[in-house]
Amino acid sequence: MKIAIDESGDTGKKLWHGSSKWFVLAAVIVPDTIRGCGAVCMCVAQYQRLHMNGAELHYSKNSHEQHLSFLQYMHDKDYVFAAVAVNKRWLLRHRPYVLRSKMALLHYSFDILFENLQPWLYNPTVLIDTNGGRHFNRALSRHLMGLFGSRHKGDIRALSQVVTVDSRQEPLVQLADYVAGAVRHHVDNSYEGTAYEMYLVDKGKIFFAK
């Protein structure tokens, strides 16, 4: 299998000065392919060509109508998702050390995500966006492979590899971005949005960090 991951919301802790209340990490899970993009990936790329003039899909920059249009288009495609929703106000009260850095929050979120996913994993390749910077992504990849990869060598649930990709060139990460955005708008009552209820509620599961 292949797992593409993206996030929604920021990792900051200044919650009363512009930082988002919720941080969401979403994983889109598809069957792996020996070559090329794969069926779900090709559907995302086709939507880009037909409806976006080839532009990158980005939930925070696209309109609500585009959200609904794209997720409706993808609703019957062969993917599922899992997402971790982190209420940062709860973290400040109960686990403030998690908010000491972006890496600490990502480690916390990734650990919850993969602990819940582990029973369903089958030697997955994990795709993450390159926007964190080369050294940052290398450290995150080492963390993931150390916990869920190399030490479980020979276990079918172990991660096969973690690959950093440019979201502009990787349709599956764009789909993960849309799922993450829709989930965050669903869990945060500060926003109005119906994308999750209409097109994602039967496609996966949200785990709430505790």
C-alpha positions as CSV (number, residue, x, y, z in Angstrom):
1,M,0.0,0.0,0.0
2,K,0.9,3.7,-0.4
3,I,0.1,6.3,2.2
4,A,0.2,10.0,1.4
5,I,0.2,12.4,4.4
6,D,-0.5,16.1,4.8
7,E,-1.6,18.5,7.5
8,S,-4.1,21.3,8.1
9,G,-3.8,24.0,10.7
10,D,-0.5,25.4,12.0
11,T,1.7,24.0,14.7
12,G,2.0,27.3,16.8
13,K,0.9,27.6,20.4
14,K,-0.2,31.3,20.4
15,L,-3.8,30.2,20.3
16,W,-5.2,33.6,21.2
17,H,-3.0,35.4,18.7
18,G,-3.8,33.8,15.4
19,S,-2.7,30.1,15.8
20,S,-5.3,27.5,14.8
21,K,-7.2,25.7,17.6
22,W,-6.9,22.4,15.8
23,F,-4.1,20.6,14.1
24,V,-5.0,17.8,11.8
25,L,-2.7,15.1,10.2
26,A,-4.4,13.1,7.5
27,A,-3.3,10.0,5.7
28,V,-4.8,8.9,2.3
29,I,-4.3,5.1,1.8
30,V,-4.3,3.5,-1.6
31,P,-3.2,0.2,-3.1
32,D,0.4,0.4,-4.2
33,T,1.4,0.1,-7.9
34,I,4.6,-1.3,-9.3
35,R,4.9,1.5,-11.8
36,G,3.5,4.9,-12.3
37,C,0.9,6.9,-10.6
38,G,-1.8,4.4,-9.8
39,A,-5.6,4.6,-10.4
40,V,-6.4,7.1,-7.6
41,C,-3.4,9.3,-8.4
42,M,-4.4,9.4,-12.1
43,C,-8.0,10.4,-11.2
44,V,-6.6,13.4,-9.1
45,A,-4.3,14.4,-12.0
46,Q,-7.2,14.1,-14.5
47,Y,-9.4,16.4,-12.3
48,Q,-6.5,18.9,-12.2
49,R,-6.4,18.9,-16.0
50,L,-10.1,19.1,-16.5
51,H,-11.1,21.6,-13.8
52,M,-8.0,23.4,-12.5
53,N,-6.0,24.0,-15.7
54,G,-3.4,21.8,-14.2
55,A,-3.0,23.9,-11.1
56,E,-2.2,22.3,-7.8
57,L,-5.2,21.5,-5.6
58,H,-4.8,23.3,-2.2
59,Y,-7.7,23.2,0.2
60,S,-6.9,26.5,1.9
61,K,-6.6,28.4,-1.4
62,N,-9.6,26.9,-3.2
63,S,-13.3,27.8,-2.8
64,H,-15.9,25.8,-1.0
65,E,-17.5,25.0,-4.3
66,Q,-14.2,23.6,-5.5
67,H,-13.9,21.5,-2.3
68,L,-17.3,19.9,-2.9
69,S,-16.7,19.4,-6.6
70,F,-13.3,17.7,-6.1
71,L,-14.4,15.5,-3.2
72,Q,-17.6,14.5,-5.0
73,Y,-15.4,13.5,-8.0
74,M,-13.2,11.4,-5.8
75,H,-15.9,9.9,-3.6
76,D,-16.2,6.5,-5.4
77,K,-12.5,6.1,-6.0
78,D,-10.4,3.4,-4.3
79,Y,-9.0,5.2,-1.3
80,V,-9.6,5.4,2.4
81,F,-8.3,7.9,4.9
82,A,-7.3,8.1,8.6
83,A,-6.8,11.4,10.4
84,V,-5.6,12.6,13.8
85,A,-7.3,15.7,15.1
86,V,-5.4,17.5,17.9
87,N,-7.1,20.1,20.0
88,K,-4.1,22.4,20.9
89,R,-6.0,24.1,23.7
90,W,-6.4,20.7,25.4
91,L,-2.7,20.0,24.8
92,L,-1.7,23.3,26.5
93,R,-3.6,22.2,29.6
94,H,-2.6,18.5,29.7
95,R,0.5,18.0,27.6
96,P,2.1,21.4,27.1
97,Y,5.5,19.9,26.2
98,V,4.1,18.6,22.9
99,L,3.7,22.2,21.7
100,R,7.4,23.1,22.5
101,S,8.3,22.7,18.8
102,K,6.8,21.8,15.4
103,M,8.8,18.6,15.4
104,A,7.4,17.6,18.8
105,L,3.8,18.1,17.7
106,L,4.4,16.2,14.5
107,H,6.1,13.3,16.3
108,Y,3.1,13.2,18.7
109,S,0.6,13.2,15.8
110,F,2.4,10.7,13.6
111,D,2.8,8.3,16.6
112,I,-1.0,8.4,17.2
113,L,-1.7,8.0,13.5
114,F,0.5,5.0,12.9
115,E,-0.3,3.3,16.2
116,N,-4.0,3.3,15.1
117,L,-3.1,2.3,11.6
118,Q,-0.7,-0.5,12.4
119,P,-3.2,-3.4,12.4
120,W,-4.1,-2.6,8.7
121,L,-0.7,-1.8,7.3
122,Y,0.9,-3.9,4.6
123,N,4.5,-2.8,4.0
124,P,3.5,0.7,3.1
125,T,5.5,3.4,1.4
126,V,4.8,6.7,3.1
127,L,4.8,10.0,1.1
128,I,5.3,13.3,2.9
129,D,5.5,16.8,1.4
130,T,8.9,18.5,1.1
131,N,7.7,21.8,2.5
132,G,9.3,21.1,5.9
133,G,12.9,21.5,4.5
134,R,15.5,18.9,3.8
135,H,16.9,18.5,7.3
136,F,13.5,18.7,9.0
137,N,12.1,16.0,6.7
138,R,15.1,13.8,7.2
139,A,14.7,13.9,10.9
140,L,11.0,13.1,10.7
141,S,11.7,10.2,8.3
142,R,14.2,8.8,10.7
143,H,11.7,9.1,13.6
144,L,9.0,7.2,11.6
145,M,11.3,4.5,10.3
146,G,12.8,4.0,13.8
147,L,9.4,3.5,15.5
148,F,7.4,1.8,12.7
149,G,10.0,0.6,10.2
150,S,13.4,-0.8,10.8
151,R,12.9,-2.3,14.3
152,H,10.0,-4.3,12.9
153,K,12.0,-5.7,10.0
154,G,10.2,-8.7,8.5
155,D,6.8,-7.7,9.9
156,I,4.3,-7.0,7.1
157,R,3.1,-4.0,9.1
158,A,6.4,-2.3,9.1
159,L,6.9,0.8,6.9
160,S,8.7,0.0,3.7
161,Q,10.1,3.5,3.3
162,V,9.4,7.2,3.8
163,V,9.7,9.3,0.7
164,T,9.6,13.1,0.6
165,V,7.8,14.5,-2.5
166,D,6.9,17.8,-4.0
167,S,3.1,18.2,-3.5
168,R,2.9,20.0,-6.9
169,Q,4.1,16.8,-8.6
170,E,2.4,14.3,-6.3
171,P,-1.5,14.1,-6.7
172,L,-1.9,11.8,-3.7
173,V,-0.5,14.4,-1.4
174,Q,-2.9,16.9,-2.9
175,L,-5.7,14.6,-2.0
176,A,-4.4,14.2,1.5
177,D,-4.3,18.0,1.8
178,Y,-8.0,18.2,0.8
179,V,-8.9,15.4,3.3
180,A,-6.9,17.2,6.1
181,G,-8.6,20.5,5.3
182,A,-12.1,19.0,5.3
183,V,-11.5,17.2,8.6
184,R,-10.3,20.3,10.3
185,H,-13.3,22.3,9.2
186,H,-15.5,19.5,10.4
187,V,-14.0,19.3,13.9
188,D,-13.5,23.1,14.4
189,N,-16.9,24.7,14.9
190,S,-15.4,28.1,14.1
191,Y,-15.7,27.2,10.4
192,E,-18.6,26.3,8.2
193,G,-18.1,23.4,5.9
194,T,-20.0,20.4,4.6
195,A,-17.3,18.6,2.6
196,Y,-16.6,16.0,5.3
197,E,-20.2,15.2,6.0
198,M,-21.1,14.9,2.3
199,Y,-18.1,13.1,0.8
200,L,-15.7,11.8,3.5
201,V,-17.8,10.5,6.4
202,D,-18.0,7.0,4.9
203,K,-14.3,7.0,3.6
204,G,-12.4,6.8,6.8
205,K,-12.0,7.5,10.5
206,I,-10.9,10.5,12.7
207,F,-8.8,9.8,15.8
208,F,-8.9,12.4,18.5
209,A,-5.6,12.9,20.4
210,K,-5.8,12.4,24.1
